[in-house]
Amino acid sequence: MSRSLKKGPYINVKLEKKILAMNESGKKSVVKTWARASMISPDFVGHTVAVHNGNKFIPVYITENMVGHKLGEFSPTRRFGGHSGNNKK
């Protein structure tokens, strides 16, 4: 179920403060976050956010096409190791 339009998008407050501080200072660094449910705002474009997937942090470079999506969509939680089969050469 999606979030109510009356409430507006959910953006993690701590993450937003870090990104806005980096925008003001002009620095570019990777920001670690556990907030997978946080929505990507236009302020995040051009920054790299390391999103935790339950095991490790996956770096995600934010582009304009990602605005409006959630951070968790770009950090998969399951790893496909491949089917075990007969490896013929």
PDB file of N, CA, C and O in Angstrom:
ATOM      1  N   MET A   1       0.838  -1.169   0.000  1.00  0.00           N
ATOM      2  CA  MET A   1       0.000   0.000   0.000  1.00  0.00           C
ATOM      3  C   MET A   1       0.893   1.245   0.000  1.00  0.00           C
ATOM      4  O   MET A   1       1.880   1.303   0.734  1.00  0.00           O
ATOM      5  N   SER A   2       0.555   2.218  -0.806  1.00  0.00           N
ATOM      6  CA  SER A   2       1.365   3.422  -0.914  1.00  0.00           C
ATOM      7  C   SER A   2       1.035   4.403   0.208  1.00  0.00           C
ATOM      8  O   SER A   2       0.025   4.271   0.898  1.00  0.00           O
ATOM      9  N   ARG A   3       1.893   5.363   0.365  1.00  0.00           N
ATOM     10  CA  ARG A   3       1.733   6.374   1.403  1.00  0.00           C
ATOM     11  C   ARG A   3       0.693   7.403   0.966  1.00  0.00           C
ATOM     12  O   ARG A   3       0.561   7.695  -0.223  1.00  0.00           O
ATOM     13  N   SER A   4      -0.035   7.945   1.922  1.00  0.00           N
ATOM     14  CA  SER A   4      -1.077   8.922   1.654  1.00  0.00           C
ATOM     15  C   SER A   4      -0.497  10.198   1.041  1.00  0.00           C
ATOM     16  O   SER A   4       0.553  10.674   1.472  1.00  0.00           O
ATOM     17  N   LEU A   5      -1.168  10.741   0.054  1.00  0.00           N
ATOM     18  CA  LEU A   5      -0.722  11.996  -0.550  1.00  0.00           C
ATOM     19  C   LEU A   5      -0.798  13.150   0.441  1.00  0.00           C
ATOM     20  O   LEU A   5      -0.030  14.108   0.352  1.00  0.00           O
ATOM     21  N   LYS A   6      -1.722  13.052   1.381  1.00  0.00           N
ATOM     22  CA  LYS A   6      -1.869  14.101   2.390  1.00  0.00           C
ATOM     23  C   LYS A   6      -0.628  14.180   3.283  1.00  0.00           C
ATOM     24  O   LYS A   6      -0.221  15.268   3.690  1.00  0.00           O
ATOM     25  N   LYS A   7      -0.036  13.036   3.583  1.00  0.00           N
ATOM     26  CA  LYS A   7       1.170  13.004   4.423  1.00  0.00           C
ATOM     27  C   LYS A   7       2.411  13.449   3.657  1.00  0.00           C
ATOM     28  O   LYS A   7       3.328  14.027   4.240  1.00  0.00           O
ATOM     29  N   GLY A   8       2.441  13.187   2.377  1.00  0.00           N
ATOM     30  CA  GLY A   8       3.614  13.526   1.586  1.00  0.00           C
ATOM     31  C   GLY A   8       4.631  12.403   1.613  1.00  0.00           C
ATOM     32  O   GLY A   8       4.420  11.394   2.287  1.00  0.00           O
ATOM     33  N   PRO A   9       5.739  12.561   0.886  1.00  0.00           N
ATOM     34  CA  PRO A   9       6.743  11.485   0.818  1.00  0.00           C
ATOM     35  C   PRO A   9       7.526  11.370   2.118  1.00  0.00           C
ATOM     36  O   PRO A   9       7.751  12.363   2.810  1.00  0.00           O
ATOM     37  N   TYR A  10       7.941  10.136   2.444  1.00  0.00           N
ATOM     38  CA  TYR A  10       8.769   9.909   3.628  1.00  0.00           C
ATOM     39  C   TYR A  10      10.235  10.043   3.217  1.00  0.00           C
ATOM     40  O   TYR A  10      10.727   9.299   2.369  1.00  0.00           O
ATOM     41  N   ILE A  11      10.912  10.994   3.828  1.00  0.00           N
ATOM     42  CA  ILE A  11      12.345  11.163   3.618  1.00  0.00           C
ATOM     43  C   ILE A  11      12.987  11.187   4.991  1.00  0.00           C
ATOM     44  O   ILE A  11      12.600  11.980   5.850  1.00  0.00           O
ATOM     45  N   ASN A  12      13.971  10.317   5.201  1.00  0.00           N
ATOM     46  CA  ASN A  12      14.649  10.232   6.483  1.00  0.00           C
ATOM     47  C   ASN A  12      15.287  11.581   6.803  1.00  0.00           C
ATOM     48  O   ASN A  12      16.007  12.143   5.979  1.00  0.00           O
ATOM     49  N   VAL A  13      15.018  12.099   8.007  1.00  0.00           N
ATOM     50  CA  VAL A  13      15.457  13.437   8.384  1.00  0.00           C
ATOM     51  C   VAL A  13      16.980  13.519   8.469  1.00  0.00           C
ATOM     52  O   VAL A  13      17.577  14.476   7.977  1.00  0.00           O
ATOM     53  N   LYS A  14      17.612  12.518   9.090  1.00  0.00           N
ATOM     54  CA  LYS A  14      19.075  12.542   9.229  1.00  0.00           C
ATOM     55  C   LYS A  14      19.769  12.472   7.875  1.00  0.00           C
ATOM     56  O   LYS A  14      20.754  13.170   7.637  1.00  0.00           O
ATOM     57  N   LEU A  15      19.257  11.636   7.000  1.00  0.00           N
ATOM     58  CA  LEU A  15      19.831  11.497   5.662  1.00  0.00           C
ATOM     59  C   LEU A  15      19.688  12.797   4.879  1.00  0.00           C
ATOM     60  O   LEU A  15      20.617  13.229   4.198  1.00  0.00           O
ATOM     61  N   GLU A  16      18.516  13.412   4.985  1.00  0.00           N
ATOM     62  CA  GLU A  16      18.281  14.666   4.261  1.00  0.00           C
ATOM     63  C   GLU A  16      19.215  15.770   4.767  1.00  0.00           C
ATOM     64  O   GLU A  16      19.730  16.554   3.970  1.00  0.00           O
ATOM     65  N   LYS A  17      19.436  15.837   6.083  1.00  0.00           N
ATOM     66  CA  LYS A  17      20.345  16.840   6.639  1.00  0.00           C
ATOM     67  C   LYS A  17      21.767  16.649   6.119  1.00  0.00           C
ATOM     68  O   LYS A  17      22.446  17.620   5.784  1.00  0.00           O
ATOM     69  N   LYS A  18      22.217  15.394   6.052  1.00  0.00           N
ATOM     70  CA  LYS A  18      23.569  15.112   5.563  1.00  0.00           C
ATOM     71  C   LYS A  18      23.719  15.511   4.098  1.00  0.00           C
ATOM     72  O   LYS A  18      24.733  16.097   3.718  1.00  0.00           O
ATOM     73  N   ILE A  19      22.725  15.202   3.277  1.00  0.00           N
ATOM     74  CA  ILE A  19      22.786  15.530   1.856  1.00  0.00           C
ATOM     75  C   ILE A  19      22.750  17.046   1.650  1.00  0.00           C
ATOM     76  O   ILE A  19      23.504  17.572   0.831  1.00  0.00           O
ATOM     77  N   LEU A  20      21.883  17.755   2.383  1.00  0.00           N
ATOM     78  CA  LEU A  20      21.800  19.204   2.243  1.00  0.00           C
ATOM     79  C   LEU A  20      23.089  19.877   2.699  1.00  0.00           C
ATOM     80  O   LEU A  20      23.506  20.875   2.110  1.00  0.00           O
ATOM     81  N   ALA A  21      23.727  19.342   3.744  1.00  0.00           N
ATOM     82  CA  ALA A  21      25.003  19.891   4.207  1.00  0.00           C
ATOM     83  C   ALA A  21      26.080  19.699   3.140  1.00  0.00           C
ATOM     84  O   ALA A  21      26.911  20.582   2.928  1.00  0.00           O
ATOM     85  N   MET A  22      26.065  18.544   2.468  1.00  0.00           N
ATOM     86  CA  MET A  22      27.033  18.303   1.402  1.00  0.00           C
ATOM     87  C   MET A  22      26.763  19.205   0.203  1.00  0.00           C
ATOM     88  O   MET A  22      27.702  19.643  -0.462  1.00  0.00           O
ATOM     89  N   ASN A  23      25.481  19.490  -0.086  1.00  0.00           N
ATOM     90  CA  ASN A  23      25.147  20.393  -1.190  1.00  0.00           C
ATOM     91  C   ASN A  23      25.664  21.807  -0.921  1.00  0.00           C
ATOM     92  O   ASN A  23      26.158  22.473  -1.830  1.00  0.00           O
ATOM     93  N   GLU A  24      25.549  22.262   0.332  1.00  0.00           N
ATOM     94  CA  GLU A  24      26.004  23.605   0.682  1.00  0.00           C
ATOM     95  C   GLU A  24      27.520  23.716   0.644  1.00  0.00           C
ATOM     96  O   GLU A  24      28.061  24.721   0.182  1.00  0.00           O
ATOM     97  N   SER A  25      28.213  22.676   1.133  1.00  0.00           N
ATOM     98  CA  SER A  25      29.672  22.736   1.193  1.00  0.00           C
ATOM     99  C   SER A  25      30.323  22.382  -0.145  1.00  0.00           C
ATOM    100  O   SER A  25      31.473  22.746  -0.388  1.00  0.00           O
ATOM    101  N   GLY A  26      29.608  21.687  -1.000  1.00  0.00           N
ATOM    102  CA  GLY A  26      30.154  21.302  -2.302  1.00  0.00           C
ATOM    103  C   GLY A  26      30.975  20.030  -2.257  1.00  0.00           C
ATOM    104  O   GLY A  26      31.568  19.651  -3.268  1.00  0.00           O
ATOM    105  N   LYS A  27      31.027  19.362  -1.122  1.00  0.00           N
ATOM    106  CA  LYS A  27      31.794  18.116  -1.002  1.00  0.00           C
ATOM    107  C   LYS A  27      30.973  16.945  -1.524  1.00  0.00           C
ATOM    108  O   LYS A  27      29.743  16.958  -1.487  1.00  0.00           O
ATOM    109  N   LYS A  28      31.683  15.934  -2.010  1.00  0.00           N
ATOM    110  CA  LYS A  28      31.039  14.689  -2.462  1.00  0.00           C
ATOM    111  C   LYS A  28      31.655  13.552  -1.675  1.00  0.00           C
ATOM    112  O   LYS A  28      32.854  13.297  -1.781  1.00  0.00           O
ATOM    113  N   SER A  29      30.846  12.872  -0.890  1.00  0.00           N
ATOM    114  CA  SER A  29      31.312  11.702  -0.163  1.00  0.00           C
ATOM    115  C   SER A  29      30.159  10.710  -0.065  1.00  0.00           C
ATOM    116  O   SER A  29      28.998  11.071  -0.260  1.00  0.00           O
ATOM    117  N   VAL A  30      30.487   9.472   0.237  1.00  0.00           N
ATOM    118  CA  VAL A  30      29.482   8.421   0.348  1.00  0.00           C
ATOM    119  C   VAL A  30      28.818   8.526   1.715  1.00  0.00           C
ATOM    120  O   VAL A  30      29.500   8.626   2.735  1.00  0.00           O
ATOM    121  N   VAL A  31      27.493   8.504   1.737  1.00  0.00           N
ATOM    122  CA  VAL A  31      26.726   8.580   2.977  1.00  0.00           C
ATOM    123  C   VAL A  31      26.117   7.211   3.236  1.00  0.00           C
ATOM    124  O   VAL A  31      25.383   6.688   2.398  1.00  0.00           O
ATOM    125  N   LYS A  32      26.418   6.626   4.394  1.00  0.00           N
ATOM    126  CA  LYS A  32      25.836   5.336   4.760  1.00  0.00           C
ATOM    127  C   LYS A  32      24.457   5.543   5.372  1.00  0.00           C
ATOM    128  O   LYS A  32      24.246   6.482   6.139  1.00  0.00           O
ATOM    129  N   THR A  33      23.518   4.661   5.029  1.00  0.00           N
ATOM    130  CA  THR A  33      22.183   4.758   5.600  1.00  0.00           C
ATOM    131  C   THR A  33      21.535   3.379   5.706  1.00  0.00           C
ATOM    132  O   THR A  33      21.822   2.471   4.926  1.00  0.00           O
ATOM    133  N   TRP A  34      20.665   3.257   6.682  1.00  0.00           N
ATOM    134  CA  TRP A  34      19.851   2.050   6.850  1.00  0.00           C
ATOM    135  C   TRP A  34      18.421   2.321   6.410  1.00  0.00           C
ATOM    136  O   TRP A  34      17.582   1.422   6.456  1.00  0.00           O
ATOM    137  N   ALA A  35      18.130   3.546   5.983  1.00  0.00           N
ATOM    138  CA  ALA A  35      16.763   3.975   5.664  1.00  0.00           C
ATOM    139  C   ALA A  35      16.385   3.544   4.249  1.00  0.00           C
ATOM    140  O   ALA A  35      16.421   4.355   3.324  1.00  0.00           O
ATOM    141  N   ARG A  36      16.027   2.288   4.078  1.00  0.00           N
ATOM    142  CA  ARG A  36      15.648   1.757   2.775  1.00  0.00           C
ATOM    143  C   ARG A  36      14.292   2.297   2.320  1.00  0.00           C
ATOM    144  O   ARG A  36      14.023   2.358   1.120  1.00  0.00           O
ATOM    145  N   ALA A  37      13.437   2.688   3.268  1.00  0.00           N
ATOM    146  CA  ALA A  37      12.094   3.164   2.942  1.00  0.00           C
ATOM    147  C   ALA A  37      12.075   4.636   2.568  1.00  0.00           C
ATOM    148  O   ALA A  37      11.044   5.146   2.129  1.00  0.00           O
ATOM    149  N   SER A  38      13.192   5.324   2.732  1.00  0.00           N
ATOM    150  CA  SER A  38      13.264   6.746   2.425  1.00  0.00           C
ATOM    151  C   SER A  38      13.152   6.978   0.924  1.00  0.00           C
ATOM    152  O   SER A  38      13.776   6.279   0.126  1.00  0.00           O
ATOM    153  N   MET A  39      12.352   7.963   0.555  1.00  0.00           N
ATOM    154  CA  MET A  39      12.163   8.290  -0.859  1.00  0.00           C
ATOM    155  C   MET A  39      13.299   9.201  -1.324  1.00  0.00           C
ATOM    156  O   MET A  39      13.839   9.987  -0.545  1.00  0.00           O
ATOM    157  N   ILE A  40      13.647   9.084  -2.589  1.00  0.00           N
ATOM    158  CA  ILE A  40      14.717   9.895  -3.160  1.00  0.00           C
ATOM    159  C   ILE A  40      14.130  11.223  -3.627  1.00  0.00           C
ATOM    160  O   ILE A  40      13.189  11.256  -4.420  1.00  0.00           O
ATOM    161  N   SER A  41      14.701  12.319  -3.123  1.00  0.00           N
ATOM    162  CA  SER A  41      14.244  13.653  -3.511  1.00  0.00           C
ATOM    163  C   SER A  41      15.209  14.237  -4.547  1.00  0.00           C
ATOM    164  O   SER A  41      16.305  13.707  -4.730  1.00  0.00           O
ATOM    165  N   PRO A  42      14.823  15.304  -5.218  1.00  0.00           N
ATOM    166  CA  PRO A  42      15.715  15.912  -6.216  1.00  0.00           C
ATOM    167  C   PRO A  42      17.032  16.426  -5.635  1.00  0.00           C
ATOM    168  O   PRO A  42      18.002  16.589  -6.374  1.00  0.00           O
ATOM    169  N   ASP A  43      17.084  16.684  -4.327  1.00  0.00           N
ATOM    170  CA  ASP A  43      18.329  17.136  -3.688  1.00  0.00           C
ATOM    171  C   ASP A  43      19.400  16.051  -3.697  1.00  0.00           C
ATOM    172  O   ASP A  43      20.589  16.360  -3.619  1.00  0.00           O
ATOM    173  N   PHE A  44      18.998  14.792  -3.792  1.00  0.00           N
ATOM    174  CA  PHE A  44      19.935  13.666  -3.701  1.00  0.00           C
ATOM    175  C   PHE A  44      20.691  13.424  -5.008  1.00  0.00           C
ATOM    176  O   PHE A  44      21.688  12.702  -5.009  1.00  0.00           O
ATOM    177  N   VAL A  45      20.242  14.008  -6.112  1.00  0.00           N
ATOM    178  CA  VAL A  45      20.815  13.729  -7.437  1.00  0.00           C
ATOM    179  C   VAL A  45      22.292  14.115  -7.460  1.00  0.00           C
ATOM    180  O   VAL A  45      22.668  15.216  -7.057  1.00  0.00           O
ATOM    181  N   GLY A  46      23.115  13.191  -7.938  1.00  0.00           N
ATOM    182  CA  GLY A  46      24.551  13.427  -8.052  1.00  0.00           C
ATOM    183  C   GLY A  46      25.351  12.932  -6.866  1.00  0.00           C
ATOM    184  O   GLY A  46      26.579  13.017  -6.875  1.00  0.00           O
ATOM    185  N   HIS A  47      24.684  12.416  -5.842  1.00  0.00           N
ATOM    186  CA  HIS A  47      25.373  11.907  -4.659  1.00  0.00           C
ATOM    187  C   HIS A  47      25.359  10.382  -4.657  1.00  0.00           C
ATOM    188  O   HIS A  47      24.535   9.752  -5.321  1.00  0.00           O
ATOM    189  N   THR A  48      26.280   9.805  -3.903  1.00  0.00           N
ATOM    190  CA  THR A  48      26.322   8.356  -3.729  1.00  0.00           C
ATOM    191  C   THR A  48      25.885   8.032  -2.310  1.00  0.00           C
ATOM    192  O   THR A  48      26.426   8.566  -1.342  1.00  0.00           O
ATOM    193  N   VAL A  49      24.899   7.150  -2.201  1.00  0.00           N
ATOM    194  CA  VAL A  49      24.364   6.741  -0.902  1.00  0.00           C
ATOM    195  C   VAL A  49      24.604   5.251  -0.764  1.00  0.00           C
ATOM    196  O   VAL A  49      24.223   4.475  -1.640  1.00  0.00           O
ATOM    197  N   ALA A  50      25.237   4.842   0.338  1.00  0.00           N
ATOM    198  CA  ALA A  50      25.460   3.425   0.600  1.00  0.00           C
ATOM    199  C   ALA A  50      24.266   2.902   1.397  1.00  0.00           C
ATOM    200  O   ALA A  50      24.096   3.247   2.566  1.00  0.00           O
ATOM    201  N   VAL A  51      23.446   2.074   0.765  1.00  0.00           N
ATOM    202  CA  VAL A  51      22.215   1.567   1.371  1.00  0.00           C
ATOM    203  C   VAL A  51      22.476   0.175   1.923  1.00  0.00           C
ATOM    204  O   VAL A  51      23.026  -0.683   1.233  1.00  0.00           O
ATOM    205  N   HIS A  52      22.075  -0.043   3.177  1.00  0.00           N
ATOM    206  CA  HIS A  52      22.289  -1.343   3.818  1.00  0.00           C
ATOM    207  C   HIS A  52      21.246  -2.336   3.333  1.00  0.00           C
ATOM    208  O   HIS A  52      20.055  -2.028   3.295  1.00  0.00           O
ATOM    209  N   ASN A  53      21.703  -3.540   2.957  1.00  0.00           N
ATOM    210  CA  ASN A  53      20.764  -4.549   2.455  1.00  0.00           C
ATOM    211  C   ASN A  53      20.554  -5.687   3.451  1.00  0.00           C
ATOM    212  O   ASN A  53      20.028  -6.738   3.083  1.00  0.00           O
ATOM    213  N   GLY A  54      20.953  -5.494   4.687  1.00  0.00           N
ATOM    214  CA  GLY A  54      20.804  -6.530   5.707  1.00  0.00           C
ATOM    215  C   GLY A  54      22.100  -7.243   5.979  1.00  0.00           C
ATOM    216  O   GLY A  54      22.234  -7.907   7.007  1.00  0.00           O
ATOM    217  N   ASN A  55      23.070  -7.124   5.074  1.00  0.00           N
ATOM    218  CA  ASN A  55      24.358  -7.789   5.215  1.00  0.00           C
ATOM    219  C   ASN A  55      25.501  -6.807   5.049  1.00  0.00           C
ATOM    220  O   ASN A  55      26.442  -6.796   5.842  1.00  0.00           O
ATOM    221  N   LYS A  56      25.417  -5.984   4.019  1.00  0.00           N
ATOM    222  CA  LYS A  56      26.480  -5.018   3.746  1.00  0.00           C
ATOM    223  C   LYS A  56      25.881  -3.781   3.092  1.00  0.00           C
ATOM    224  O   LYS A  56      24.700  -3.762   2.745  1.00  0.00           O
ATOM    225  N   PHE A  57      26.700  -2.751   2.927  1.00  0.00           N
ATOM    226  CA  PHE A  57      26.258  -1.508   2.310  1.00  0.00           C
ATOM    227  C   PHE A  57      26.526  -1.560   0.808  1.00  0.00           C
ATOM    228  O   PHE A  57      27.643  -1.846   0.376  1.00  0.00           O
ATOM    229  N   ILE A  58      25.497  -1.283   0.024  1.00  0.00           N
ATOM    230  CA  ILE A  58      25.597  -1.273  -1.430  1.00  0.00           C
ATOM    231  C   ILE A  58      25.618   0.193  -1.884  1.00  0.00           C
ATOM    232  O   ILE A  58      24.648   0.913  -1.649  1.00  0.00           O
ATOM    233  N   PRO A  59      26.713   0.655  -2.536  1.00  0.00           N
ATOM    234  CA  PRO A  59      26.730   2.046  -2.998  1.00  0.00           C
ATOM    235  C   PRO A  59      25.787   2.251  -4.188  1.00  0.00           C
ATOM    236  O   PRO A  59      25.794   1.481  -5.148  1.00  0.00           O
ATOM    237  N   VAL A  60      24.977   3.308  -4.097  1.00  0.00           N
ATOM    238  CA  VAL A  60      24.006   3.625  -5.134  1.00  0.00           C
ATOM    239  C   VAL A  60      24.225   5.075  -5.552  1.00  0.00           C
ATOM    240  O   VAL A  60      24.090   5.987  -4.737  1.00  0.00           O
ATOM    241  N   TYR A  61      24.566   5.289  -6.833  1.00  0.00           N
ATOM    242  CA  TYR A  61      24.713   6.642  -7.357  1.00  0.00           C
ATOM    243  C   TYR A  61      23.333   7.124  -7.805  1.00  0.00           C
ATOM    244  O   TYR A  61      22.678   6.468  -8.615  1.00  0.00           O
ATOM    245  N   ILE A  62      22.898   8.253  -7.286  1.00  0.00           N
ATOM    246  CA  ILE A  62      21.551   8.755  -7.536  1.00  0.00           C
ATOM    247  C   ILE A  62      21.525   9.577  -8.827  1.00  0.00           C
ATOM    248  O   ILE A  62      22.303  10.516  -8.993  1.00  0.00           O
ATOM    249  N   THR A  63      20.616   9.207  -9.738  1.00  0.00           N
ATOM    250  CA  THR A  63      20.414   9.956 -10.980  1.00  0.00           C
ATOM    251  C   THR A  63      19.002  10.540 -10.988  1.00  0.00           C
ATOM    252  O   THR A  63      18.206  10.273 -10.089  1.00  0.00           O
ATOM    253  N   GLU A  64      18.705  11.333 -12.003  1.00  0.00           N
ATOM    254  CA  GLU A  64      17.395  11.988 -12.076  1.00  0.00           C
ATOM    255  C   GLU A  64      16.252  10.995 -12.253  1.00  0.00           C
ATOM    256  O   GLU A  64      15.134  11.249 -11.805  1.00  0.00           O
ATOM    257  N   ASN A  65      16.522   9.875 -12.897  1.00  0.00           N
ATOM    258  CA  ASN A  65      15.468   8.880 -13.120  1.00  0.00           C
ATOM    259  C   ASN A  65      15.030   8.194 -11.833  1.00  0.00           C
ATOM    260  O   ASN A  65      13.961   7.586 -11.796  1.00  0.00           O
ATOM    261  N   MET A  66      15.833   8.280 -10.784  1.00  0.00           N
ATOM    262  CA  MET A  66      15.529   7.599  -9.524  1.00  0.00           C
ATOM    263  C   MET A  66      14.650   8.437  -8.596  1.00  0.00           C
ATOM    264  O   MET A  66      14.149   7.919  -7.599  1.00  0.00           O
ATOM    265  N   VAL A  67      14.455   9.717  -8.903  1.00  0.00           N
ATOM    266  CA  VAL A  67      13.672  10.597  -8.039  1.00  0.00           C
ATOM    267  C   VAL A  67      12.243  10.070  -7.944  1.00  0.00           C
ATOM    268  O   VAL A  67      11.613   9.768  -8.957  1.00  0.00           O
ATOM    269  N   GLY A  68      11.740   9.963  -6.715  1.00  0.00           N
ATOM    270  CA  GLY A  68      10.393   9.442  -6.481  1.00  0.00           C
ATOM    271  C   GLY A  68      10.379   7.980  -6.100  1.00  0.00           C
ATOM    272  O   GLY A  68       9.366   7.486  -5.605  1.00  0.00           O
ATOM    273  N   HIS A  69      11.482   7.268  -6.317  1.00  0.00           N
ATOM    274  CA  HIS A  69      11.573   5.869  -5.920  1.00  0.00           C
ATOM    275  C   HIS A  69      12.160   5.785  -4.513  1.00  0.00           C
ATOM    276  O   HIS A  69      12.582   6.793  -3.947  1.00  0.00           O
ATOM    277  N   LYS A  70      12.182   4.594  -3.964  1.00  0.00           N
ATOM    278  CA  LYS A  70      12.731   4.400  -2.624  1.00  0.00           C
ATOM    279  C   LYS A  70      14.143   3.840  -2.727  1.00  0.00           C
ATOM    280  O   LYS A  70      14.483   3.161  -3.697  1.00  0.00           O
ATOM    281  N   LEU A  71      14.964   4.130  -1.717  1.00  0.00           N
ATOM    282  CA  LEU A  71      16.358   3.694  -1.734  1.00  0.00           C
ATOM    283  C   LEU A  71      16.486   2.175  -1.754  1.00  0.00           C
ATOM    284  O   LEU A  71      17.414   1.643  -2.362  1.00  0.00           O
ATOM    285  N   GLY A  72      15.573   1.476  -1.103  1.00  0.00           N
ATOM    286  CA  GLY A  72      15.636   0.025  -1.026  1.00  0.00           C
ATOM    287  C   GLY A  72      15.460  -0.673  -2.360  1.00  0.00           C
ATOM    288  O   GLY A  72      15.845  -1.833  -2.505  1.00  0.00           O
ATOM    289  N   GLU A  73      14.888   0.011  -3.330  1.00  0.00           N
ATOM    290  CA  GLU A  73      14.678  -0.594  -4.649  1.00  0.00           C
ATOM    291  C   GLU A  73      15.997  -0.839  -5.376  1.00  0.00           C
ATOM    292  O   GLU A  73      16.075  -1.701  -6.252  1.00  0.00           O
ATOM    293  N   PHE A  74      17.028  -0.088  -5.018  1.00  0.00           N
ATOM    294  CA  PHE A  74      18.297  -0.164  -5.733  1.00  0.00           C
ATOM    295  C   PHE A  74      19.359  -0.924  -4.954  1.00  0.00           C
ATOM    296  O   PHE A  74      20.524  -0.935  -5.351  1.00  0.00           O
ATOM    297  N   SER A  75      18.978  -1.557  -3.857  1.00  0.00           N
ATOM    298  CA  SER A  75      19.891  -2.352  -3.053  1.00  0.00           C
ATOM    299  C   SER A  75      19.246  -3.709  -2.789  1.00  0.00           C
ATOM    300  O   SER A  75      18.570  -3.881  -1.774  1.00  0.00           O
ATOM    301  N   PRO A  76      19.443  -4.679  -3.688  1.00  0.00           N
ATOM    302  CA  PRO A  76      18.761  -5.968  -3.548  1.00  0.00           C
ATOM    303  C   PRO A  76      19.198  -6.711  -2.284  1.00  0.00           C
ATOM    304  O   PRO A  76      20.367  -6.683  -1.898  1.00  0.00           O
ATOM    305  N   THR A  77      18.221  -7.379  -1.650  1.00  0.00           N
ATOM    306  CA  THR A  77      18.503  -8.093  -0.406  1.00  0.00           C
ATOM    307  C   THR A  77      18.814  -9.565  -0.644  1.00  0.00           C
ATOM    308  O   THR A  77      19.334 -10.238   0.246  1.00  0.00           O
ATOM    309  N   ARG A  78      18.507 -10.063  -1.814  1.00  0.00           N
ATOM    310  CA  ARG A  78      18.765 -11.475  -2.108  1.00  0.00           C
ATOM    311  C   ARG A  78      19.804 -11.581  -3.212  1.00  0.00           C
ATOM    312  O   ARG A  78      19.799 -10.804  -4.167  1.00  0.00           O
ATOM    313  N   ARG A  79      20.696 -12.556  -3.065  1.00  0.00           N
ATOM    314  CA  ARG A  79      21.746 -12.755  -4.058  1.00  0.00           C
ATOM    315  C   ARG A  79      21.505 -14.077  -4.764  1.00  0.00           C
ATOM    316  O   ARG A  79      21.369 -15.118  -4.122  1.00  0.00           O
ATOM    317  N   PHE A  80      21.454 -14.030  -6.092  1.00  0.00           N
ATOM    318  CA  PHE A  80      21.253 -15.240  -6.876  1.00  0.00           C
ATOM    319  C   PHE A  80      22.611 -15.822  -7.201  1.00  0.00           C
ATOM    320  O   PHE A  80      23.398 -15.222  -7.933  1.00  0.00           O
ATOM    321  N   GLY A  81      22.879 -16.984  -6.659  1.00  0.00           N
ATOM    322  CA  GLY A  81      24.166 -17.639  -6.857  1.00  0.00           C
ATOM    323  C   GLY A  81      24.213 -18.513  -8.088  1.00  0.00           C
ATOM    324  O   GLY A  81      25.279 -19.016  -8.445  1.00  0.00           O
ATOM    325  N   GLY A  82      23.096 -18.705  -8.741  1.00  0.00           N
ATOM    326  CA  GLY A  82      23.034 -19.558  -9.928  1.00  0.00           C
ATOM    327  C   GLY A  82      22.537 -20.944  -9.572  1.00  0.00           C
ATOM    328  O   GLY A  82      22.639 -21.380  -8.426  1.00  0.00           O
ATOM    329  N   HIS A  83      22.011 -21.612 -10.542  1.00  0.00           N
ATOM    330  CA  HIS A  83      21.528 -22.974 -10.335  1.00  0.00           C
ATOM    331  C   HIS A  83      22.716 -23.935 -10.408  1.00  0.00           C
ATOM    332  O   HIS A  83      23.607 -23.795 -11.246  1.00  0.00           O
ATOM    333  N   SER A  84      22.695 -24.892  -9.520  1.00  0.00           N
ATOM    334  CA  SER A  84      23.755 -25.903  -9.599  1.00  0.00           C
ATOM    335  C   SER A  84      23.345 -26.894 -10.681  1.00  0.00           C
ATOM    336  O   SER A  84      22.294 -27.530 -10.595  1.00  0.00           O
ATOM    337  N   GLY A  85      24.160 -27.010 -11.664  1.00  0.00           N
ATOM    338  CA  GLY A  85      23.822 -27.897 -12.778  1.00  0.00           C
ATOM    339  C   GLY A  85      25.076 -28.561 -13.305  1.00  0.00           C
ATOM    340  O   GLY A  85      26.167 -28.406 -12.756  1.00  0.00           O
ATOM    341  N   ASN A  86      24.900 -29.284 -14.354  1.00  0.00           N
ATOM    342  CA  ASN A  86      26.018 -29.986 -14.964  1.00  0.00           C
ATOM    343  C   ASN A  86      26.785 -28.995 -15.835  1.00  0.00           C
ATOM    344  O   ASN A  86      26.283 -28.553 -16.869  1.00  0.00           O
ATOM    345  N   ASN A  87      27.983 -28.652 -15.422  1.00  0.00           N
ATOM    346  CA  ASN A  87      28.779 -27.682 -16.165  1.00  0.00           C
ATOM    347  C   ASN A  87      29.567 -28.388 -17.257  1.00  0.00           C
ATOM    348  O   ASN A  87      30.684 -28.850 -17.025  1.00  0.00           O
ATOM    349  N   LYS A  88      28.986 -28.470 -18.442  1.00  0.00           N
ATOM    350  CA  LYS A  88      29.659 -29.116 -19.569  1.00  0.00           C
ATOM    351  C   LYS A  88      30.502 -28.086 -20.304  1.00  0.00           C
ATOM    352  O   LYS A  88      30.142 -26.913 -20.399  1.00  0.00           O
ATOM    353  N   LYS A  89      31.604 -28.540 -20.808  1.00  0.00           N
ATOM    354  CA  LYS A  89      32.461 -27.648 -21.585  1.00  0.00           C
ATOM    355  C   LYS A  89      32.409 -27.994 -23.041  1.00  0.00           C
ATOM    356  O   LYS A  89      33.070 -27.347 -23.854  1.00  0.00           O
TER     357      LYS A  89
END
